[in-house]
Amino acid sequence: MNFPYTFRRAAEALPGRINALPLLLYSYIAGEMLAPFFASFIILYSVFFLVRLVPLLDIVLDLKIGPADFIRMFSYIFPYMLVYVIPMASMTGVILAFTRMTNEREILAMKASGVSLRQLLPPVIIVAMAISMLTAFFSISLIPAGNMAMKQLLFQLAKEKIDKGLQQKTFTEALGDLVVYVDNIDNNEQWQGVYISDMRNRKQPMIIMAERGSLVANIEQMVVTIVLGDGTIHNTNVTENQTIRFVRYQLNIPIPSPTRVHGDDVTVMDRSSMTQQQLLQAARDQGEDAHRAAIFLTKFHDRLSLPVGCFILSILGLPLGLQSSPGRKAIGIPLGLAFFVLYYVLNTLGTILSEELIVPVLVGMWLPNILLAGLTVLIFRRVEQEKPIISFWIQNRVVDFFDRYIASLIGKVKQGSARLLRWRRGRHEEDYFDAPEIRANVRERVYHYPNCDLYNCRDCTIRFKDARIAEEAGFTPCGYCHPDQGSN
């Protein structure tokens, strides 16, 4: 779309209707941001999907999950991935939109028409706010529900695997240290004639025999229990034997592996499956145990701080997208990725410090957002004033440091490598260069010998065979070099 032409036609066609022009401008900018947002979202989600799929393959194969349960399982982890995908896609969409508009001089046309950088903020704020609210909905509501449903689904599948593994008139060893034999299983899944050998944390097995039994699963509490009736327990030790008769006996059994997804046990109700109210209640229930309470409070504040971080990152994408220009490399995406990684590193660090009570929970969980917001305001003001994001003074200091130390070190490493490669038996150690090559600095009009610390400086782009040719071209030796070295 030829925006300058469209903008001019809209301005000519709307005399006396100034209020309609911002709506046209805002809708145009919003449309430009949403297209790369959805494209980035699809790409990033595909990457996160593959990363998330690999650890689950063992569970899928071990539990023999069918297509329907497979789709259910990934629908439950869908909100979890979106918490990280949406902020990155939102920031990428803003950067790509303004990078394209800058390269095609649309931003220049807007400025020429009297549109300031602050007037471009409303559509970005509206889109960023909508995306942040969507992220908050996923973070606060859908993720706990999805995690809980995921655990219950895997628990149910594991329980079904136990049911399929228990066959009548067969010794079943699918329960780890429990060996179960059932003489008969009726249509109601009731057992007759049960024999169990329990070797859990024992050197000698404990034998349990019962006339009847059944397998009961409590999905909410993630517990599978064998309920036995009318039987005896034979406990054998080295010194004595013990026989216990019972009318009813319950035996909790372990869920067969794998039961862990990304380090989380599916048989445990952890904080990732709790709602916000449950997290606060769990923190209160810890009483004087401040460390345990901080673990639940950090999760509570983490779900609230991530959507705010998504909003700030989206706003930051506007000045980063303006760092491009025709004929100049677009550095908005690399800078955006750097800020994105920085934010999540700070967020992770704040979580660790809060859980260890090194800093208060509110400080540790919200300080990354405060720092990022301040940095965004600073960068926006510099871009608005037509200044670079990083001041020239800092850039010059970095370049000087690189030229003085890093480039010199790299040059010495290259010289040492050349010496090793050119070394021959019987040659003198001083004969490293058959003919020393002179390098000249085009800015300062000076040249350097190979043994000079400034020989590999960034501006040394001209090469001469010897010093005489360099001096004939108008170059002089630098302060660290001596003319008599040219004959060495």
HELIX and SHEET records of a PDB file:
HELIX    1   1 PHE A    3  ALA A   13  1                                  11    
HELIX    2   2 ALA A   20  LEU A   63  1                                  44    
HELIX    3   3 PRO A   67  ASN A  103  1                                  37    
HELIX    4   4 GLU A  106  ALA A  112  1                                   7    
HELIX    5   5 ARG A  118  LEU A  120  5                                   3    
HELIX    6   6 LEU A  121  PHE A  137  1                                  17    
HELIX    7   7 PHE A  138  LEU A  142  3                                   5    
HELIX    8   8 ILE A  143  GLY A  165  1                                  23    
HELIX    9   9 ARG A  271  SER A  273  5                                   3    
HELIX   10  10 GLN A  276  ASP A  285  1                                  10    
HELIX   11  11 ALA A  290  GLY A  321  1                                  32    
HELIX   12  12 GLY A  332  GLU A  355  1                                  24    
HELIX   13  13 VAL A  361  GLU A  384  1                                  24    
HELIX   14  14 PHE A  392  PHE A  401  1                                  10    
HELIX   15  15 PHE A  402  ILE A  406  3                                   5    
HELIX   16  16 ALA A  407  ARG A  422  1                                  16    
HELIX   17  17 ALA A  467  GLU A  472  1                                   6    
HELIX   18  18 PRO A  483  SER A  487  5                                   5    
SHEET    1   A 6 PHE A 171  LEU A 175  0                                        
SHEET    2   A 6 LEU A 178  ILE A 185 -1                                        
SHEET    3   A 6 GLN A 190  ASP A 198 -1                                        
SHEET    4   A 6 MET A 206  ASN A 218 -1                                        
SHEET    5   A 6 VAL A 223  THR A 236 -1                                        
SHEET    6   A 6 ASN A 241  ILE A 253 -1                                        
SHEET    1   B 2 ARG A 260  VAL A 261  0                                        
SHEET    2   B 2 ASP A 264  ASP A 265 -1                                        
SHEET    1   C 4 CYS A 460  PHE A 464  0                                        
SHEET    2   C 4 ILE A 438  ASN A 441 -1                                        
SHEET    3   C 4 VAL A 446  HIS A 448 -1                                        
SHEET    4   C 4 THR A 476  PRO A 477  1                                        
END                                                                             
